[in-house]
Amino acid sequence: MDRKANRAIIRKILLTEWDPIGVSDIPEAQDEYDAYADTVCGMLVNQTASVDAIAQYLFKIATEHMGLSYPGLAERCDKAARAVAAFQSDP
């Protein structure tokens, strides 16, 4: 699978599993997390993408960049990271 296809899958995972600001159902906002998808793809390519590393990155973006803090945010980040790792390990 090529980088563009991988990015599309990571983008979908971030929209469905992470989506800290709740934009997954807004057609105009489907590109909201593209920059973060690019970083996660880079982590996968560079093989630095443990579940913990991805979860920590997503949590840092949500809390420091987006200024979010709410119950369940860490779990949301972990869930998305596990989905990315599962995708990464698929043959």
Secondary structure by P-SEA (a helix, b strand, c coil): ccaaaaaaaaaaaaacccccccccccccccccaaaaaaaaaaaaaaccccaaaaaaaaaaaacccccccccaaaaaaaaaaaaaaaaaacc
